[in-house]
Amino acid sequence: MKERIFSMEDILPENIKKVFEIAKYERDILVFSKSLFNESIKNHCKPIYITNHILIIAVDNPLWANEIMNYKQHLLNMINKKFSGYLKDIKSKFLPKYFVEKKNNKKLNQEEIDFIENQTSKIEDKELKEKLSKLIETFILVDKN
């Protein structure tokens, strides 16, 4: 029996779709996590990303990291109740830069726009192409920082 050899075009779109599904699910967790904080906590603590099922919360002062850890189990229980036990842990990081308000005046230049178009030109699914384009744009803009 001959094994079928898959091309990158066969495999990549499904993998990209799965990545986007996970990213959307984790974004929903971040939004929900933030909703659990009162205004005082929101001024000092921000859920910023999830890695390996661990929620990372940025804090502007190490004292707030301690405060988050005091409520860690309660937060985990609330989040996992809504999201089927997705999170394994919560950790905090002292990252004061997440609390500095700054204007985002960064824009793509024509070369970067052309690069994105070139990278996504073979994707036929319009929605997938748009999402991948936005993802690449975000990486470029973050790199400009």
MARKOLPA-958673 format. One record per residue (C-alpha): residue in three letters; y, z, x. Coordinates in steps of 0.2 Angstrom, whole numbers. Example, Ala and Ser with C-alpha at 12.3 -4.5 7.8 and 13.67 -1.06 7.14 Angstrom:
% MARKOLPA-958673
+--------+-------+-------+-------+
: residu :    py :    pz :    px :
+--------+-------+-------+-------+
:    ALA :   -22 :    39 :    62 :
:    SER :    -5 :    36 :    68 :
+--------+-------+-------+-------+
***
This chain:
% MARKOLPA-958673
+--------+-------+-------+-------+
: residu :    py :    pz :    px :
+--------+-------+-------+-------+
:    MET :     0 :     0 :     0 :
:    LYS :    17 :    -5 :     7 :
:    GLU :    31 :     7 :     7 :
:    ARG :    47 :     2 :     0 :
:    ILE :    62 :     3 :    13 :
:    PHE :    78 :     8 :     5 :
:    SER :    95 :     1 :    11 :
:    MET :   110 :    13 :    13 :
:    GLU :   117 :     5 :    -2 :
:    ASP :   102 :    11 :   -13 :
:    ILE :   103 :    28 :    -6 :
:    LEU :   121 :    32 :    -3 :
:    PRO :   128 :    30 :   -21 :
:    GLU :   116 :    43 :   -27 :
:    ASN :   119 :    55 :   -13 :
:    ILE :   138 :    53 :   -16 :
:    LYS :   136 :    56 :   -34 :
:    LYS :   126 :    72 :   -30 :
:    VAL :   140 :    78 :   -18 :
:    PHE :   153 :    75 :   -32 :
:    GLU :   143 :    85 :   -45 :
:    ILE :   141 :    99 :   -33 :
:    ALA :   159 :    99 :   -28 :
:    LYS :   164 :    99 :   -47 :
:    TYR :   153 :   113 :   -50 :
:    GLU :   160 :   123 :   -36 :
:    ARG :   178 :   119 :   -41 :
:    ASP :   174 :   126 :   -58 :
:    ILE :   167 :   142 :   -50 :
:    LEU :   183 :   143 :   -40 :
:    VAL :   194 :   141 :   -55 :
:    PHE :   184 :   154 :   -65 :
:    SER :   185 :   166 :   -50 :
:    LYS :   203 :   165 :   -49 :
:    SER :   204 :   169 :   -68 :
:    LEU :   196 :   185 :   -65 :
:    PHE :   211 :   191 :   -54 :
:    ASN :   226 :   200 :   -61 :
:    GLU :   243 :   194 :   -56 :
:    SER :   245 :   207 :   -42 :
:    ILE :   228 :   201 :   -34 :
:    LYS :   232 :   183 :   -37 :
:    ASN :   248 :   185 :   -26 :
:    HIS :   237 :   191 :   -11 :
:    CYS :   220 :   184 :   -14 :
:    LYS :   214 :   166 :   -17 :
:    PRO :   196 :   159 :   -19 :
:    ILE :   197 :   144 :    -7 :
:    TYR :   180 :   137 :    -5 :
:    ILE :   161 :   139 :    -7 :
:    THR :   149 :   136 :     8 :
:    ASN :   130 :   139 :     7 :
:    HIS :   133 :   148 :   -10 :
:    ILE :   145 :   160 :    -2 :
:    LEU :   162 :   161 :   -10 :
:    ILE :   176 :   163 :     3 :
:    ILE :   192 :   172 :    -3 :
:    ALA :   208 :   170 :     8 :
:    VAL :   218 :   186 :     9 :
:    ASP :   236 :   188 :    16 :
:    ASN :   233 :   205 :    22 :
:    PRO :   217 :   214 :    29 :
:    LEU :   220 :   228 :    16 :
:    TRP :   217 :   215 :     2 :
:    ALA :   200 :   210 :    10 :
:    ASN :   195 :   228 :     8 :
:    GLU :   201 :   228 :   -10 :
:    ILE :   191 :   212 :   -14 :
:    MET :   175 :   220 :    -5 :
:    ASN :   177 :   235 :   -17 :
:    TYR :   175 :   224 :   -32 :
:    LYS :   163 :   212 :   -23 :
:    GLN :   147 :   216 :   -34 :
:    HIS :   157 :   216 :   -50 :
:    LEU :   164 :   199 :   -46 :
:    LEU :   147 :   192 :   -41 :
:    ASN :   140 :   198 :   -57 :
:    MET :   154 :   191 :   -68 :
:    ILE :   153 :   174 :   -59 :
:    ASN :   134 :   173 :   -58 :
:    LYS :   133 :   177 :   -76 :
:    LYS :   143 :   162 :   -80 :
:    PHE :   136 :   150 :   -67 :
:    SER :   117 :   154 :   -67 :
:    GLY :   116 :   165 :   -51 :
:    TYR :   124 :   151 :   -40 :
:    LEU :   133 :   163 :   -28 :
:    LYS :   123 :   173 :   -15 :
:    ASP :   138 :   183 :    -8 :
:    ILE :   157 :   184 :    -7 :
:    LYS :   167 :   185 :     9 :
:    SER :   185 :   187 :    13 :
:    LYS :   195 :   179 :    27 :
:    PHE :   212 :   184 :    33 :
:    LEU :   222 :   167 :    31 :
:    PRO :   240 :   170 :    28 :
:    LYS :   244 :   152 :    29 :
:    TYR :   236 :   150 :    11 :
:    PHE :   251 :   160 :     4 :
:    VAL :   265 :   151 :    12 :
:    GLU :   274 :   139 :    -1 :
:    LYS :   277 :   122 :     7 :
:    LYS :   282 :   105 :     1 :
:    ASN :   269 :    92 :     2 :
:    ASN :   279 :    76 :     6 :
:    LYS :   265 :    68 :    15 :
:    LYS :   261 :    51 :    10 :
:    LEU :   248 :    37 :    16 :
:    ASN :   255 :    23 :    26 :
:    GLN :   249 :     5 :    23 :
:    GLU :   237 :     5 :    37 :
:    GLU :   228 :    21 :    29 :
:    ILE :   229 :    13 :    12 :
:    ASP :   220 :    -3 :    19 :
:    PHE :   207 :     8 :    28 :
:    ILE :   203 :    17 :    12 :
:    GLU :   201 :     1 :     2 :
:    ASN :   190 :    -7 :    16 :
:    GLN :   179 :     9 :    16 :
:    THR :   177 :     8 :    -3 :
:    SER :   177 :   -11 :    -6 :
:    LYS :   158 :   -12 :    -9 :
:    ILE :   156 :     1 :   -22 :
:    GLU :   155 :    -7 :   -39 :
:    ASP :   156 :     9 :   -50 :
:    LYS :   174 :    11 :   -53 :
:    GLU :   174 :    29 :   -56 :
:    LEU :   164 :    33 :   -40 :
:    LYS :   175 :    21 :   -30 :
:    GLU :   191 :    30 :   -37 :
:    LYS :   183 :    47 :   -33 :
:    LEU :   178 :    42 :   -15 :
:    SER :   195 :    35 :   -12 :
:    LYS :   203 :    51 :   -17 :
:    LEU :   192 :    61 :    -6 :
:    ILE :   195 :    50 :     9 :
:    GLU :   214 :    51 :     5 :
:    THR :   213 :    70 :     5 :
:    PHE :   204 :    70 :    22 :
:    ILE :   218 :    59 :    29 :
:    LEU :   232 :    69 :    22 :
:    VAL :   224 :    86 :    28 :
:    ASP :   222 :    78 :    45 :
:    LYS :   241 :    74 :    46 :
:    ASN :   245 :    93 :    44 :
+--------+-------+-------+-------+
***
